[in-house]
Amino acid sequence: MTRSAPSIDVRADAHETIASETAKRLPLETGGILLGYREIDNVVITHALVVDGGGATQDRYVRDDVRANERLAEFLSNRSEDDPIGYVGEWHSHPAPSGPSRIDRNAMRGAAKAAHGPVALLIFTPGVTGAYFGLVALRQRLGRVATRDAHVTFPPSRFGQLGPLPEGAVRGDGPVFISYRQSDGTQQAESFENLLRAAGLVVWRDRVDLRPGTTTDRLEQALTKGLSAGVLLVTPDIVDSEVVRERELPRLLQLDENPAFSLCIANKIARPGSESKCDYDAPDRLLRLTPARTLADKKQVNVVDPQGELEIIRDLVMHRIEQRRAEIRAADRDLTIRVQSRPAPFAADADDDDLHIRIKGATKGRLPAHDGLELLSRTLPLTSDAVFAAGAKRVQISGGAHLSVGLALGAALPETKIGNVAVHDVQNNVWESTPANNDPRFTDLKVETLAVEVAQQSSAANRVAVFVTLTADPDLTAFERLVRESVDGFASVEMVSVTSSSRIYPEEAGRLGQAVAQRIKRVSAGHGRAEVHLAFHGPFPMAVLVGRYLNTLRTIAYEWDGDTINGPRYRPAITLEPGVAGGPITEVLL
């Protein structure tokens, strides 16, 4: 009668330790000892301990016996005396698929002679599914030891079999999905999220967008309901993320088969011995795809170098524009941008706008957040390039934001680069940069030079202060304080206001925007292209339109702050220099 092969049952915790440690140590072998219990001739593995082997190579592992005994004693010391779990065998990895060698079999015979039951050997080989080779050694009568190949079972993934993508899984205006391991990827994922939103893309992130319910179900909905792109953030701890490995990555690879989808691999695994270069083989290794080169053969971006972040943001912004450029040109339609700097963003914000700029808001107070302005300073050049690449004849802007943001957005869309800009206010009135034929001309500008004591410092000759207030009878309190408290002083101080006491009509916007900008340029030119300190008070659409014409100036844009104990004041927010590399925002001052 033929005896059935013995079995080795590998439980979930042991399997994860073996597979994870194998992935981390590739291309070298690694191994350790097995803990569990015996069922007649069969072995159940509940835990696996890693024991470093000195001098491990790609085809050899020798465990440290002293360290193995220490680890075993440490494990058993935390368990009760009647716990049946104890030492039941050994494990190690083979980077190339192969079963136990003759050396392995001889070693197990030696281990079985000292044991009181069957001793198991597990050989693990990496790959998409992983594979085990099993061996059970058992001491028999008269001290003989028999070794038999064993049938190995291990738990399946808790995720069901991956089905085909449903219709509409890829959508040009859908969110960007960020896949990452929370334990060591959260900070980098948040940086990507904030940069993507500041650049005009909508983001799906588990931190804010995973709604109540079964996590796996909600995650599957997010991955199949219309994404435009994905960022796979590879950090060292991703090796332990079953969610990324078993669900997010397979879906992202499926989505990437569609040319309308863009998958970016952000590699944060440093190459051994380097602080600035990344290990391009690490993503396949840590996500258990090795020996396949699934991710190594795709474009990876080195985010060990901080500049790598912007490379990914640029790629995704241009990808979005590429998906829409043909439609924009065929329909001869406007490119649309929605901008907001206050409400908290969600993936549900996805709409029909070509770009949706969401600037990280402040946690308190009325002023824009320093971090939000820093993010905007990094992404505005990308937004400007994307708008230009779209080839639209006109840009439509809606939403609302702080006035310094409006000036910066206008400076990123200068008249020399973008032909016409129209800004919609909250009542959906259109304020257009091109002077309108139906301009009622109810409003004219009034320019006043304010009395100011010229400072003695040499720097005063290179600075002028301009208060643009598009209301009649303006309150000068905060602006006068700005001038009075300036350490370096100003060579000239001007106020540009309006003559009419009624509201400005949107049809007047083009004429007034150009006139305001011309006056600012004139006062700067009068003092040798002096630096302009601009306090702007008026509708958000006018801030955008005026900003378009500041391309030849260095401008310090101020924000009004009413949350001060000693009364309202203007605080410097950003420096605008549209004509230099890295502009238009070259410095954040808040």
C-alpha positions, 0 to 999 in steps of 0.5 A: 500500500502506497502511503500518501505524501506528508503535508506541511500546512503554512498559516498566514503569519508564517507565510507572510514572514517568509515571503516578505523576508525573501523579497527584502533580501533578494537576490541573496538567499535568506532563511530561519526556523519554523514554529508550529505543531505536529499532526502525526506525520504532518506539520502545521507551521504557525510562525516563521523566524528569520535567522541571519546567515553569515555570508549568504549568497545567491545560491547558499544560506547557512544559518547561525546556530547560536542566533537561531537558539537565541531567537527560539528561546526568546519566542518560547519565553513569551508563551505558556508552558502548555502551549503546543507550539514549538520548533518544527523545522527550517526554511530558506529561500531559493531565488531561482525556482528549485527544490531541496538540494542534496545538502538541504536533505542531509542537513534535515536528516541530521535535524530529525535525529535529534527531534521527537517527531517529523521535522519540516523543510520549506524552500520558498521561491519568489514570483507573482504567486510564490512557490513552496517546495516541502520536505519532511524528515522523520527518524524511524526505528534503529535510528534511520531517517527517512525524508519524503517530499511533502505537499505544501498548502498556504492560505490564499489572498483575502482578495477575490480573483481579479475580474475584468475591468468594467466599462468606464474604468478609465475616464479622462477627467477622473481622479488620480489614484495614489497607492502607498503603504501608510507606515512609511509612505504617508508623508510622501503621499500627502506631498503628492496629493497637495502638489497634484491638487495645486497643479489642477488635478483631482486626487483619490486618497484613502485618507479622505475619500474612502467612505464608510463600508467594507474597505475592500469593496470601497477600494474596488469601487474607487479602482474601477469607477473612472480613474485617469491616472495612478501614482504607485509610491514604492517605499521599503515597507510596501513589501508588507502591504497586502492591499497594495500587492494583491489589489491596488497594483493588479488593478493599476496594471490593468488600467495601464493597458488603456492608453488613456490611463497614465501610471507613474511609479514613484521609487523611493528605494535608495540604491545601496551606497547612494543617497541620491539614486534609486534602486530600479529593481526594488519595486518588482522585488518588494511587490513580489513580482521578481523574477519578472520585470513588470515594473522595471520595464516601465518608467520609474521616477526617482523620488529619492531626489526631491526634484522627482516629485515635480517630474511626476506632477508635470507628466500627469498634468500634461497627460490630462491636457493631451487627453483633452487637447483634440477636443478643445481644438476640434470644438474650438472651445475654451480651456477651463480652470476652477480655482479654490484656496479655502474648502477642503478637497475631495475626489468627489470634486471631479467635474468637467473643468480641464484643471481644478486647482485646489490650494492647501488652506490655512488651519486658522485665520483669513490669510492663505497658508504658507504651505499652500502658497509654496505648493502653488509656487512649484506647480504654477509653471507646470500649469502655465505650460499645460495651458499653452500646450492645449492650444485654446484661444481663450481660458475660462477661470471660475471659483475664487481664492485669495487675491494674491493667488489671483494675481499669481494665477494671472501672472502665470497666464500673461498676455504674451503667452495666452491670448484671452482670459475670462474670469467668472464671478460667483454670480457667473458674470464674465470678466474678460481681459480683452476690452469689450465693445459694450463697455459702458464706461461708467467707471474711470480710474483716479490716481493720487500720489500720497505724501510720504517721507522718503527714507534715507536708506539707499534701497528706498529708491528701488521700491514703490508702494501702490494701493489699488482699491477698486472702490470709491472712498477707500479705507487707507488705514491698513495701507498707511500702516504698511508705508509707515512701518516699512523699514526701508521706505519707498521712493513713491507711494500711489493710490489707484482708485475708481471715480464711480461710487457704484459697482464695477461692471464686468464689461469694464474689466478689460479696459480697467485691468489694462489701465491699472497694470499700466499705471503700476508699470508707469510708477515703477518705470519712473524710479528705474524699474523699481520693485512694486509693493502692491496692496490690492483690494477689489474683486477676485476676477480683477486680481487675475486680469491685473496679474496678467500684465505684471510680467515685466515687474518684480512685485511683492503682493500683500494680503489684508489681515483683519485678525490682528490685535492692533488693527488691520494691516497688509502682510507681504504674501508672495514675490511675483517675477513672471519673467524669470525661471521658476516664476511667477512666484519666486518667494513665499513671504507669509 
